[in-house]
């Protein structure tokens, strides 16, 4: 059963109109919880778009790969992806006093964005990053160059999605040129849940890019860079 509103948003009034019974909002929430009903955020699904057989096969392969990370002495496994940071504030839920007005965040008159290319070391948690203006094959190659510099003495096995700009002639030429140091495992289309770095993006946005209007895009990027530095300060690099 899906309730479109939480217990504090209209349900007490709805029950009063329909049944004549008055119930306080906090008690209604406790009552629903006792009945096994919880307020949960829906998640998007890709039903009908992705190949479920290919998804499940890739999931099993990745689980096996991550299970044996410790055995790979000369190879580093990287979860790679791109994300966008917008001047328009990224909004997340926050605590507020019951009965107070809904929190508000100022928005810019015109939105701007910057793209962050990243690679998460699945063994150490280290994040290799590269900022660019757009998602493109040229910028993807710039990121790969940064990644190879970050791991000069190890071969890289990179897990990445099948974005069209990942398969330009320039990208394919660069990967082929560096095939002795770089191998890419392409995920099946529409399988973001298989890419571990997605969770890192969500945490980074929540901690350093949410609920605040920055004075400029450069200020936003600077704050996210700080978040990446803090992240990498707590983990290893190899």
Order of alpha helices (4+ residues) and beta strands (2+ residues): alpha-alpha-alpha-beta-beta-beta-alpha-beta-alpha-beta-alpha-alpha
